[in-house]
Amino acid sequence: MDMERGSLFRSLPPGLPMPSSMPSPGEVRSKSRGYAKKLFDDWNTLHVIVERHEETIRKRWTKKSQQQRKAILLAAWPGSSMSTQHRPDVEAFRRETPARRAQGTQFKEAYLWPYINLEDLMKPKPLLIFLNSRGRNRPDKFVHSDLELAHLGQVSGATMPAFLNEYTMNFIGRNTPATYGEIVSWDDDDEAFEHLTNGIGMDPGHGLLAMEIQQKIWGFLVACCEQLLRDVSLDALTGGNILLEPGSLSSIDASITSLDVVALEAPYRTPTNIDLSRLISLASAERDSMEDSLWSLREDPSYFAEVMQDYAEHRQEMILDDQGHKHPSFVLSGKALFWNRVLGSVVMQAYFGFATFNEIHQQIMGLRNLALKYEDEIHPQGTLPPELAEAFQNLRFLLDAAKRDIIDQLKMGILPSPLMRPFCSRRPQDPNTTKMAVRYSPPKGEHPSQRLMHLINTLFDDKQLFLFGLHTVTDEIGHLIASDPGVASLVSPWIASRISQLSMVSECLHQLHLFQPWSRKLEDDMHMKEAELLEVYKNTFAGWLPIVNIKLEDTNLYRLADPTDSKFEYPAHRRRNKQNIEKMRSAEANLDALWRAVDEHFSAKARGKTQHDLVAHLLAEDRGIQRTPPWVEPIKSQHDQKQPDYVYQPFSSVFHDPTKQLTGTLSRSMISEKSAKPKTRGVTDSSLQPALPEPSTTRDEQPMFSVDKRTHKVFRALFHSPSNPDLPGEIPWQDFLHAMVAAGFSVQKLHGSAWNFTPSGLDVERSIQFHEPHPSDKIPFLWARRFGRRLNRTYGWTGEMFRLR
């Protein structure tokens, strides 16, 4: 029999991982019954202890010192050799070669129980969350997630499961030692094979691995309770009255959380199904942040100049070649090629990025609506309605495309970033190609850049990314930046913002993966439907095809876009006087001239359709571009006649037909077709456009906020009037967080620099996202003005709404 089972693997290509064993059905049954008996004995013991003593356990654990907690954990873990660090499986993978793993890993515990480690469990909450979830929920609730958390060991070949063909092991709804993990032959049960393929059941090898993981978890948790309750008699430990479950283990100040903390605690909590409301909040905030950035690029000269400089500083041309020479584009007159390329990146990533996250948001909304529509038809034992399955796969495909675009941006920008550039070099430019060969040469000795680049390079290697999983990598990057000041100091704001975007996409993909048990089959089916999904994707977003192929390299736009000649100097943060007003108006005129030229170029190249046309109907309709009115000398006798701070003009001066607008997104890396040579047509003289009236100030009645002194100071700075001669100073970031919580938001720190603010005590639904200043922890006044302007656009807030309590 073993010979027959082994022949299947001898026919496979050499080098593939082999099963750890090939047991008979009888051997599998015997082993699974042993696991199940021990597992349920420990589950029953933990259940009765937690029901009676959870409050006492919490109080005692909280009072323990770090050394006392460590001693309890080591005493409870068999062998007293618990992994010491966060994600020990990742470290184990780095330390072992593939050949060594294939022969038998030295780090089995690290791979099978990566979340059972001293660094994480010695913190105040994880063990208490672990005891609560495992003591009050049955084992079948965790069986899929326990196996998934040991993913790296399986895909790397370190913890290969056994193999038994033509059997399915069942767990869901089975809550006795006799039925949990029961194997069923495909010959004896017509549904057994279907249960295996749709994720309801498991193959026996993975089932045994899951049971091995589970029985050791419950044994460990029982031992932890016994250590903490050593003075309690055996009768009192499992007898006595059942008490009410203690309150939530959420932080005292649950208004401010961190995605790092959420990721840290997730393995210890009860697995939840897909949280579409949370994803809508994350996607909405990212989408709105991209829209605000687009407004600011066309409205605020100083913001435009900052973005251009940021993009310039993260281009590979900035790296000197092996001989210490600058890139050839810097010796050209006016750096024409360089600044045209920078401008092209700024324009396309602003518009394309906004359209991307708008589409992600819309598709998540659609998926939620379909989930509600079919909620009575969704059962673990059945298949999903086709319409819901299709929406799931289309969203998954879109998120994968967004993931690739963001990773491509990081790939181009991480090494040229100012803080990483000293460790990089570039080969002399080949005149026959625009591609550049850049090398990272780590400094000698232990250096933070090596720790950062090890994880960043994982993102760039498809094979490594598959092994680790995007969610693991983004969590590890976030954990590293948060825990290692040396690494954090190397991450520029531009890089941090891309990491934030990638973490948002990663969280969406992770949540879709939690759509168990259906996600496994849906994801597997996507591989067979890839051509179909790609075609649907292209057809939906075909309007972008001619736009993404337009280049700016042979234009004179660089003269209008180069931010280094002070033409975008914008003293909006200074006291209003004639000189400052004239500088502001000049900078605004220069910015308007640039965008008029950009719009006209796209219109000419894309047959009258601009990049702005594709998103115009997605932008807010009740506002225009703020512009500074001419200076008027104040007249004392007319001091009561206030000069307006701003006048308004249209967003784009190039006409477009709103009845024919297209929207959507298309990953440029997926477009291979070249657009046909476009015909051009004349563009209407912008001077003939009618003036845009100032947007209506009529809004829903806004609340009045009675706030403390600390909060009042923050909002007074955010909504500072340009006409007020008293300029506030910088705002500490912690004060801004305090003020937003006081105003009715819950706050979550994402990876990178982004913070997500979700209304929790307000009569509004839209979330908003702000980026933490870096490396300083204070918000500059110019940033504060931008923050205030975004709050005004999103919620209609003004400074008059905040009164000192």
FENJO-V165615 format. One line per field, one symbol per residue. ss: DSSP state (h for helix, s for strand, l for the rest). psi: psi as a letter, one per 30 degrees, with the letter a starting at -180 (. if undefined). burial: # if it has 24 or more other C-alpha atoms within 12 Angstrom, else .. A space follows every 10 residues. Layout:
ss = ???
psi = ???
burial = ???
This chain:
ss = lhhhhhhhhh llllllllll llllhhhhhh hhhhhhhhhh hhhhhhhhhh hhhhhhhhhh hhhllhhhhh hhhhhhlhhh llsllllhhh hhhhhllhhh hhhllllhhh hhllllshhh hllllhhhhh hhhhhhllhh hlhhhhhhhl hhhhhlllll llllllssss llllllllll lsssslllll lhhhhhhlll lslhhhhhhh hhhhhhhhhh hhhhhhhhll lllhhhhhll llllllllll lllllssshh hhhhhhllll lllllhhhhh hhhhhhhhhh hhhhhhhhhl hhhhhhhhhh hhhllhhhll sllllllhhh llhhhhhhhh hhhhhhhhhh hhhhhhhhhh hhhhhhhhhh hhhlhhhlll lllllhhhhh hhhhhhhhhh hhhhhhhhhh hhhlllllll hhhsssllll lllllllsss lllllllhhh hhhhhhhhhh lhhhhhhhlh hhhhhhhhhh hhhlhhhhll llhhhhhhhh hhhhhhhhhh hhhllllhhh hhhhhhhhlh hhhhhhhhhh lhhhhhhhll llllllhhhh hlhhhlllll lllllllhhh hhhhhhhhhh hhhhhhhhhh hhhhhlllll lllllhhhll llllssslll lllllhhhll llllllsssl lllllllhhh lllllllhhh llllllllll lllllhhhll llllllllll llllssslhh hhhhhhhhll llllllllll sshhhhhhhh hhllsssssl lllssssssl lllllllsss sllllllssl hhhhhhhhhh hhhhhlllhh hsssl
psi = eeeeeffeff flklfkkllf lilleeeeee eeeeeeeeef eeeeeeeeee ffgeeeeeee eefkleeeee eeeeefkkfh hkkflkifee eeeefkleee eefjlfheee eeiffileee ffleeeeeee eeeffgklef ffeeeeeefg eeeeffgeik llkjlglkkk ekgjhlfffk gkkkkfffjf feeeeefgfe alleeeeeee eeeeeeeeee eeeeeeefhf fkleefegaa kklkklllgl leiffjlkee eeeefefflk kllkieeeee eeeeeeeeee eeeeeeefej eeeeeeeeee eefgkfffkl afggllkfff flkgheeefe eeeeeeeefe eeeeeefeee eeeeeeeeee eeegefgjkf fllkkeeeee eeeeeeeeee eeeeeeeeee effeefkeff efgllkkkkj fglfkkjkkk jkllakkeee eefeeefeef jeeeeeeeke eeeeeeeeee eefjeeeeff jleeeeeeee eeeeeeeeee eeffikgfee eeeefeefge eeeeeeeeee gfffefeffk lgfglgfeef fjgfggfgki hfglkkleee eeeeeeeeee eeeeeeeeee eeeefhhfkl feeffefflk fglakkkkll kkkkkefhff jkkkelllll ekgkkljffg kllalkjfff jfkkkljlkl llkkkfffkk kklkkkgjll kklkkjllee eeeefeeehk kffkfjklal kkeeeeeeee effgkkkkkl lbfkkkjkkf glhlfkllkl kkkkflgkjl eeeeeeeeee eeeefgklff fjkk.
burial = .......... ......#### #####..##. ###.###### .######### ########.# #.......## .###.##... .###.##### ###....... ##..#.#### ########## ########## ########## ########## ########## ########## ##..###..# #####..... .######### ########## ########## #########. ......##.. ........#. ....###### ########## #.######## ########## ########## ########## ########## #.....###. ....###### ########## ########## ########.# #......... #.##...### ########## ########## ########## #########. .....##### .......##. ########## ...##.#### ########## ##....#### ########## ########## ########## ###.##.... ..##..##.. ########## ##..###### ###...#### ####.#...# ########## ########## ########## ######.##. ..#######. .......... .....#.### ######.... ########.# #......... ..#....... .......... ....#.#..# ########## ###...##.# ###.###### ########## #########. .....##### ####....## ########## #########. .#...
